[in-house]
Amino acid sequence: MIFKVHWIIDGIAEIDAKSKTEAEKIVQEGLENYVKESDVLMNKFVAKSIQGTAYEPGSDENKKKNEDENTKTNTDLENS
């Protein structure tokens, strides 16, 4: 029997850049090139998208963590 599996890889990279936009661009271009050059990722695992967002460590990091926790809590409540 064939099953389709939707997969997500989560990671955090520390990038030295002049802006959030530049940091996102650096990571996106690097990951896109890596995926395109990987026969396994392109053909076996059929990578379809890359998504990410930059934030400043500290208050932005705490804000993002709180948003992620609120999203998880809301999802958990909806599923119960």
C-alpha positions in Angstrom: 0.0 0.0 0.0 1.3 3.5 -0.9 1.1 6.3 1.7 1.8 10.0 1.2 3.8 11.6 4.0 3.9 15.4 4.4 7.1 16.3 6.1 8.5 19.5 7.5 12.1 20.2 8.6 12.4 22.9 11.3 15.7 24.7 12.0 17.3 27.9 13.2 20.4 29.4 11.6 22.3 32.4 13.0 23.0 34.7 10.0 25.1 37.9 10.0 23.2 40.3 7.8 22.2 44.0 7.6 18.5 43.3 7.8 15.9 40.6 8.4 15.1 40.6 4.7 18.8 40.0 3.8 19.1 37.2 6.4 16.0 35.5 5.0 17.4 35.8 1.5 20.7 34.3 2.4 19.1 31.3 4.0 16.5 30.8 1.3 19.0 30.9 -1.5 21.4 28.5 0.3 18.6 26.0 1.1 17.1 26.3 -2.4 20.5 25.6 -4.0 21.1 22.7 -1.6 17.7 21.1 -2.4 18.0 21.6 -6.2 21.4 19.9 -6.2 20.2 16.9 -4.1 18.7 14.2 -6.3 17.3 12.5 -3.2 15.5 15.6 -2.0 14.2 16.6 -5.4 13.1 13.1 -6.6 12.7 10.7 -3.6 11.4 13.1 -1.0 9.9 15.6 -3.5 10.8 18.8 -1.7 8.2 21.4 -2.7 8.7 24.5 -0.6 10.9 26.4 1.8 9.6 28.9 4.2 11.1 30.9 7.0 11.2 34.2 8.8 13.9 36.2 10.4 13.8 37.7 13.9 16.2 39.4 16.3 17.2 37.4 19.3 15.9 38.7 22.6 12.5 40.3 22.7 11.6 39.2 19.1 12.7 35.6 20.1 10.5 35.6 23.2 7.5 37.1 21.2 7.9 34.4 18.5 8.1 31.7 21.2 4.9 33.0 22.9 3.1 33.1 19.5 4.1 29.5 18.7 2.9 28.4 22.2 -0.4 30.2 21.7 -0.9 28.6 18.3 -0.2 25.2 19.7 -2.6 25.8 22.6 -5.3 27.0 20.2 -4.8 24.0 17.9 -4.8 21.6 20.9 -8.1 23.1 22.1 -9.7 22.8 18.6 -8.7 19.2 18.4 -10.1 18.2 21.8 
